[in-house]
């Protein structure tokens, strides 16, 4: 099994600023990359990290958007509430 590479030391531009503004993001890439500049920064950050593979759990197909040299494995997930306050209630509370 491989190791998870922390992309934070390799982050540039808006990606680096997102880490500074939101430290709890941790060692995962933030969901940015919508403008041309952000896509360039995201690609540069990924490639500078030196990963052997990228795990893409985003709603976007970053391999297609960024034309990466490193292989990308897409994963999917589903959320199922098993305990506690429902996600819908938490979202509603934060909106109203």
C-alpha positions in Angstrom: 0.0 0.0 0.0 1.3 3.4 -0.9 1.5 6.6 1.2 -0.7 9.6 1.0 1.2 12.7 -0.1 0.5 16.0 1.5 -0.1 18.5 -1.3 0.1 21.6 0.9 3.9 22.2 0.6 3.5 22.1 -3.2 0.4 24.4 -3.4 0.5 27.6 -5.4 -1.8 30.5 -6.0 -5.5 30.1 -5.0 -4.8 26.6 -3.8 -2.2 27.8 -1.3 -4.5 30.6 -0.2 -7.3 28.1 0.4 -5.1 26.1 2.7 -4.2 29.3 4.6 -7.8 30.4 4.9 -9.2 27.0 5.8 -6.5 25.0 7.8 -9.0 22.2 8.7 -9.0 21.1 5.0 -5.9 19.1 5.9 -3.9 17.1 3.5 -6.5 16.9 0.7 -6.8 19.2 -2.3 -9.5 21.8 -1.9 -12.4 21.7 -4.4 -11.1 24.5 -6.6 -10.2 24.6 -10.2 -13.0 26.3 -12.0 -11.3 29.3 -13.7 -8.4 28.8 -16.1 -6.0 30.1 -13.5 -7.3 27.8 -10.8 -7.1 24.8 -13.1 -3.4 25.7 -14.0 -2.7 26.1 -10.3 -4.4 22.8 -9.4 -2.5 20.9 -12.2 0.8 22.5 -11.1 0.2 21.6 -7.4 -0.7 18.0 -8.3 2.3 17.5 -10.6 4.7 19.1 -8.1 3.6 16.7 -5.3 5.1 13.8 -7.2 2.2 11.4 -6.7 2.1 8.0 -8.5 -1.7 8.3 -8.7 -4.4 10.8 -7.9 -7.6 9.7 -6.2 -10.4 11.9 -7.5 -13.5 12.1 -5.3 -14.7 15.4 -6.7 -17.9 15.8 -8.8 -15.7 17.0 -11.7 -13.5 14.8 -13.8 -10.2 16.4 -13.0 -8.3 14.1 -15.4 -10.3 15.5 -18.3 -10.2 19.0 -17.0 -6.5 19.1 -16.2 -5.0 16.7 -18.7 -2.7 15.3 -16.0 0.4 13.2 -16.6 -0.2 11.1 -13.5 -3.0 8.5 -13.6 -6.3 9.4 -11.9 -8.5 6.9 -10.2 -12.1 8.1 -9.8 -14.0 7.1 -6.7 -17.7 7.5 -5.9 -19.3 7.6 -2.5 -22.8 7.9 -1.0 -23.8 9.5 2.2 -26.1 7.6 4.6 -27.1 9.2 7.9 -26.7 6.6 10.7 -26.9 8.7 13.8 -27.2 12.2 15.2 -28.8 15.3 13.7 -29.7 14.9 10.1 -27.5 16.5 7.5 -30.6 18.3 6.1 -31.3 19.8 9.5 -27.7 21.0 10.0 -27.8 22.6 6.6 -31.1 24.3 7.2 -29.9 25.6 10.5 -26.9 27.2 8.9 -29.0 28.8 6.1 -31.8 30.3 8.2 
